[in-house]
Amino acid sequence: MLDVALLPGEYAVCRLPAGSTLPSRTWSELGDGDVVTVSWTADGISLICPTGRAPEQAVVETRWRCLRIVGPLDGPLTGTLAALVDPLERARVNVVACSTYDTDHVLVPAVRLIEATSALERAGHRVHR
C-alpha cells in the first residue's frame, strides 16, 4: 500500500523544439508541492509544469492533475511506479509518469480524476486530497 498525495492545481504536459530556451518563470519560485520536470533529447524538450508556467511557444496539453507518492522513497524500489500505473491502466485512465530523486509522480487527465483516485483506492492505496 502506498500513500499518494493529490497536488493542488492543474498541470500541463508540453513539447518544445530542440534547442529552445526555457523561461526562468517555468522553474523559479516554485510553490510548496509544485513539480517541474524537464527531459531533453535531440528531438525536443518535454516539460511538465503547473499550467500557469507553461511556455507560450510550447505545444501544450493542459488539464492534468498530479499525484505524488508520499516520500522520500528509500533508494531505487522495484515496482513502486507500477503499483500506481497498473490500477490506472485497468481503469483505462491515461497517465504521464515522471520520477525525481525522492519519489514518483503520475499525472492523470483532470476529467478522469475521480475514476483515477477510486482505482488507486480499490488497489489498496491511500489518496490524500
C-alpha positions in Angstrom: 0.0 0.0 0.0 1.2 3.5 -0.9 0.3 6.9 0.4 -0.4 9.2 -2.6 -0.9 12.9 -2.4 -3.0 14.8 -4.8 -1.1 18.0 -5.6 -3.1 21.3 -5.9 -3.8 22.9 -9.2 -3.6 21.7 -12.8 -0.6 20.7 -14.8 0.5 21.0 -18.4 2.5 18.5 -20.5 4.5 20.5 -23.0 6.7 20.0 -26.0 9.3 22.5 -27.3 11.6 22.2 -30.3 15.2 21.1 -29.6 17.4 23.9 -28.7 14.6 26.0 -27.1 15.3 28.1 -24.1 13.0 27.7 -21.1 11.9 31.0 -19.5 13.1 31.2 -15.9 9.5 31.6 -14.7 9.0 28.0 -15.5 11.0 26.8 -12.6 11.8 29.8 -10.4 9.9 30.4 -7.2 8.0 27.2 -7.1 5.2 26.9 -4.5 5.0 24.1 -2.0 4.3 20.9 -3.7 4.8 22.3 -7.3 6.5 20.0 -9.7 8.5 20.9 -12.8 10.3 18.3 -14.8 12.3 18.7 -18.0 13.6 16.0 -20.4 16.0 17.0 -23.1 16.5 14.9 -26.2 17.9 15.5 -29.7 14.3 15.6 -30.9 13.0 18.2 -28.5 12.2 19.2 -24.9 9.4 17.7 -22.8 8.2 19.7 -19.9 5.7 19.0 -17.1 4.8 22.1 -15.1 1.9 23.9 -13.4 -0.4 25.1 -16.2 0.3 28.8 -15.5 4.0 28.2 -16.0 3.8 26.6 -19.5 6.0 28.5 -22.0 4.0 30.4 -24.7 5.9 28.8 -27.6 5.2 25.2 -26.4 2.7 22.7 -27.8 0.7 22.2 -24.6 -1.7 19.6 -23.3 -3.4 21.0 -20.3 -5.8 19.9 -17.6 -3.8 17.2 -15.9 -3.7 16.5 -12.2 -0.6 15.3 -10.4 -0.4 12.5 -7.9 2.8 12.1 -5.9 3.9 9.1 -3.9 4.5 10.4 -0.4 8.2 10.1 0.1 11.1 10.3 0.1 11.4 6.7 -1.1 14.4 4.7 0.1 16.6 4.3 -2.9 15.5 2.5 -6.1 12.5 0.4 -5.3 11.2 -2.2 -7.8 7.5 -1.9 -8.7 6.6 1.3 -6.9 5.6 3.2 -10.1 3.9 0.0 -11.5 1.8 -0.2 -8.3 0.2 3.1 -9.4 0.2 2.7 -13.1 -1.3 -0.8 -13.2 -4.6 0.0 -11.4 -4.9 3.1 -13.6 -4.4 1.1 -16.7 -7.1 -1.4 -15.6 -9.4 1.6 -15.1 -8.4 2.8 -18.6 -7.1 6.1 -17.3 -4.3 7.7 -19.3 -1.1 8.5 -17.4 2.0 10.5 -17.8 4.7 9.4 -15.3 7.9 11.1 -14.1 10.3 10.4 -11.3 12.5 12.5 -9.1 15.4 11.5 -6.9 13.0 11.2 -3.9 9.7 9.9 -5.4 7.5 9.2 -8.3 4.6 11.3 -9.9 1.7 10.3 -12.1 -0.4 12.7 -14.0 -3.9 11.8 -14.9 -6.4 13.8 -17.0 -8.4 16.2 -14.8 -11.7 14.9 -16.2 -10.8 11.4 -15.0 -9.5 12.3 -11.5 -12.4 10.7 -9.6 -12.0 7.5 -11.6 -8.2 7.5 -11.1 -8.3 8.1 -7.3 -11.1 5.5 -7.0 -9.0 2.9 -8.9 -6.0 3.6 -6.7 -8.1 3.3 -3.5 -9.5 -0.1 -4.8 -5.9 -1.2 -5.3 -5.3 -0.5 -1.6 -3.5 2.8 -1.8 -4.4 5.8 0.4 -5.1 9.0 -1.6 -4.6 12.2 0.4 -6.6 15.1 -1.2 
